[in-house]
Amino acid sequence: MAFPHLIFFLFFTSSIPFSISQPTDQAPPPAAASCNHIFLSYSFDQGTKLPPNSTDLARQPYRFESTLTVLNNGLTELKSWKVFVGFQHDEFLVSASGAVLADGNSFPGNVGNGTVFAGFPMTDLKTAIQTAGDITQMQVQVKLLGTQFGVAPPSSPMPSNISLANDGYLCPKPTLQGKSEMHVCCIPDKRVKTNITTQEFLPRQKGDLTIMYDVTRTYDSSYWAQVTISNHNPLGRLDYWKLNWDWMRDEFIFSMKGAYPSVVDSTDCIFGRQGTYYRDLDFSNVLSCERRPTIVDLPPTKANDTTLGLIPFCCRNGTILPSHMDASKSISAFQMQVFKMPPDLNRSQITPPQNWQISGILNPTYKCGQPVRVSPSEFPDSSGLPLNSTAVASWQVVCNITHAKDDTPKCCVSFSSYYNDSVIPCRTCACGCSQNSARTCNATSPAMLLPPEALLVPFENRTAMAVAWAGLKHYPSPNPMPCADNCGVSINWHLYTDYRDGWSARITLFNWGEVNFADWFAAVQMNKAAPGFQAMYSFNATTLELDGLNNTIFMQGHPGLNYLVGETDGPNPVKDPRVPGKQQSVISFTKKNIQGLNMAAGDGFPTKVFFNGEECLVPKMFPANNSRKNLASFIPSILMLVLVFMFIQQ
């Protein structure tokens, strides 16, 4: 009979598993049924010992496989979900299916201090009401694979905590289920005004730097995107910026306007999937097939180039200034044509790149989040009519300035004063020292006090002057000598005068590198004396309010004097030391309405100094007040110093 065979056929086909392209989410844990909001769970699945074998059990590596589950059981769609996992066993994460690292870093990477995951490609979790209980749209399960240290089977390397990182949610302490699973139910925080929204797009966020990824034209196999970088921090800045991201779907860059890859190379396409699919495409015209390209700005000479330029806000050698310096130079933009790969060959299938990073030369360190879908951007219509045209789709990347403990400064500060003839130089290894420096110098010894003239020559030419000065002043001379500060830019703050109603200082900027800085700026923070700022004579200067405090003085060069050149050869390169680029100005202050100022005790010196947005390392002490010494006591020292200096020049 045909009927039994039909029943067998139906039973057999119903037991065939779904294909790879279909969702394979498992059912949520039983504890999820009691959660009416956002349910999170973390389960350790399995682990094995890895080589090498270590006698230190705390450093023995083990493979771990875990599952992070995020389920929306609430009434509101969870957009751009983010979850913090408090890893605590020096974990090294190799991969995470269904998620990326929210800080913009790529896999593999260290996450031992905990990390935040962001959803990708499934960024939003719908509700059961919206989907009639479709678990594949309500839930995401992230499969984690990595290495942890010190937790041997059968113990489970569990995190210290899991919590929802989206704004406006409260997560209690997770509940342990046995030894290998924890879960928590996160609820909306009614006390906080949040960005939780029922609109189609999340509102745009604020940050020190924002990057817009706007798709302006789209076709079945390619699209055009405009990338716009905007600076919003009054002390933020980028010089010669470099922009990186990860393509997630084998995309490649065919052409660009307003910027260019640092390396033009189509090799990965020719020998990859792209070359197989696009057989008739001339890959000699393709700009970049790297999965993680590096994009750089074009020089100003290309701004009006019909092929590479003619993009508003492009072509400035990668310089982005604070808006209060020049609003037109606080933005940088470029356009690119991106080719896609199967199965994404339709106009609406657009995947923005992930894991964005941006950096500059002697600039702050930025950490960027993952792109978030926002309302389409609007642009002035190309027809010239008084109307705007909208992007097909828009994503926003928010970047903020970070100060990690292990970050090495890129500039340093020295202090000097009218009442002490010794300069407190930049700290030893202020901007880092190489591992081999211990063979030739002492990386931990305090920097030696210097005569003022020593600030004008490179560190390698200061040794004889420092030793002679120490002998004259009866200062100790360490052996080996302290290492250099190794900073490309140094700034000297000299307390110039101090009288009853006011005081003045002189600031000098030195550029010891080969890179020239156009449109440079500096800023100093002074806890007590800043309100008395009066004038700066060779620079433009103004007070700047930061974080509600009006204690910052912002300065830049006058037109024509806003270029800090790099180090150059001396008049006679054979015997003369190299000469740094230098800019200098006097700054004056009043003491009126400011009580209790003590210049020598520190009120006459800045607590923080910035150059082009980078915070410089300041000395730990101030010049000692030796005002009781009379001038006659200095004459022998000065004569001896002059003789030493003349000897060095010969």
RANORCOR-V36574 format. One record per helix or strand. SS is the DSSP state (2 for helix, 1 for strand). FROM is the first residue (numbers start at 0). TO is the last residue. Records with the same first field share a line. If there is no record, write none. Layout:
SS: FROM-TO + FROM-TO
This chain:
2: 1-13 + 29-33 + 56-58 + 127-130 + 134-137 + 266-269 + 272-276 + 282-284 + 299-301 + 326-328 + 434-438 + 451-455 + 458-460 + 462-472 + 529-531 + 598-602 + 631-648
1: 37-48 + 60-71 + 77-77 + 81-84 + 91-96 + 98-100 + 108-109 + 114-118 + 124-124 + 138-148 + 161-163 + 168-170 + 174-175 + 180-187 + 208-217 + 221-230 + 237-237 + 241-245 + 251-256 + 258-260 + 264-264 + 287-287 + 293-296 + 319-319 + 330-338 + 353-358 + 364-367 + 371-373 + 377-379 + 387-389 + 392-401 + 410-416 + 419-423 + 441-441 + 449-450 + 481-481 + 488-497 + 501-510 + 516-517 + 520-524 + 532-535 + 538-545 + 548-556 + 562-563 + 567-567 + 578-578 + 580-589 + 607-610 + 613-616
